[in-house]
Structures are given as structure tokens and as C-alpha cells.
């Protein structure tokens, strides 16, 4: 599917809510794909995010929980649920690392290294 800047604009609020804990749902594949597009297109975190693209692309391969399956199969103990939670934690870690690297890069530009 082709992504646009509007996709990033609309998904960013939800992504940031999930990052800071205001939304407890795990990151879904669509949100990760929007982040990949934003990083590849230099929409977010110019000149820093490209270093983390390969890690982010690897997380897309973990599938979402199928909504058509029985909800009892998605208990917190289920293996698939644990994979989704781990993927969400990895996305949060990547985002925080990219934000940190971006801040450090901006500081070195402004104040010299």
C-alpha cells in the first residue's frame, strides 16, 4: 500500500500515545509500516532514523493477532500474544532511541561537538 504524509499525520497521535503509555494496545503492523515510511522519507527524525530502519523492518514480520480468532486464544499467556507484546516493546525502544539520537544530533549541531 502506498503511504502518504497524511498517513503519518493521522497515525502519529496514536503512535505517541502508545509510546508514552496512554494507549495500552500493542503497536499494529500498519503503525509500524507508517513509521518505516516516515523514516525512509525523512519525514521524522532526519538523518538519524535511517540507521534504525533495518531493525524496524524486521518487526513487521511478526503478525498481528487475528481478530477473527476466538478471544480466549489471546490470553496474556498465549505465545502469539507474547510475541505481539515483545514487538511493541521493541518498537517503543527503537522510537526512544531515535528520539535520543535526534536530540543529541541537534545539540551537536547547535553547540558544536
N, C-alpha and C positions, 0 to 999 in steps of 0.2 A: 504494500500500500504506500502511496506517495504521501509524504508528510509535508506540512507547511509551517510557517511561523505561527499561524493561528493555532495549530495543534499544540505547539509548545506553550503558547499564551494560555490556552484553556487548561492544559494539564499541569502547569506549574504550581497552581494553588494547591491542588490535591497532592502533588509530589512533596511540596514543602510541609503540608500538614502531616503527611506520613513520616517525613524526616524528623520533625520535632515531637511527634507523638500525639498530636491532636486527632489523628485518624489511626485507629489500631489495625485496620486491614493491611494485609501484606501488599507489596508492590505487585502489580499485574504485568503481564507481558507487554501490553500496549504502552504503559507508562515507561517501561524500560526502553522500548523502541523509540519513544518520543525523546528520551534522554540521549539515546545514541544519535538520533538525528540532530538534536541541538548541539551535541559535542562535535559531530562531524562538520556541521555547517558553521561552526564558530559563533553560534547564537548565544550560548552560555559559556563563560569562562574561557575567553580567547587565549590561545597559545598555551594553555595548561591542560585542558581536558583531553586533548588528543593522546596524551601519554597513558590515559586510563581506558581508552576505547576497547582495547582487546579484552580487558577484564570484564567490562560491561557487556560486550557482545557474547561472551561465554555464559553469562547469566540468563540470556534469553532462551537458551536450550532447555531449561527446566520448565516444564509445562505448568500451566495454571490448574487449579482444582476444577474439574469438570462440574458445571452446575447441574447437569442432567443426572449425575450420580446421586445415590442416596446420601443424605446429610449425615447419617450415622457412620458412614465410612470415613468422614473427615473429622474424626475426633482428634484432640491435640496429641494423642499417642500414635496416630497413623503415620506411616513412613512418608507418604506424599505430603501430608501437612507439615511435617518437619522439614522436608526439602524446601517447601514454599517459604516457611519462616526463616530458614537459613539464607535463602536467596534474598529475602527482604532485608535481612541484617547486612548482607554483603553490599547491597545497593546503598544502604544508609552509610556504611563505612566508606564506600567509594565517593559518595557525594560529599561527605565531610572532609575527606582527603583532598578532593578537588577544590573545595571552598578554601581550605587551609593553604594549598599551593597557590591559589589565585591571590589570596591576601598577601602571602609572602612575596610573590612576584611584583605585585603593585607597590609594596613597601620598598623593595629594592630599586624599582624604577624611580619612585618619588624621592627616596632618601639616599640612594646610592648603595652599592654593596661593598 
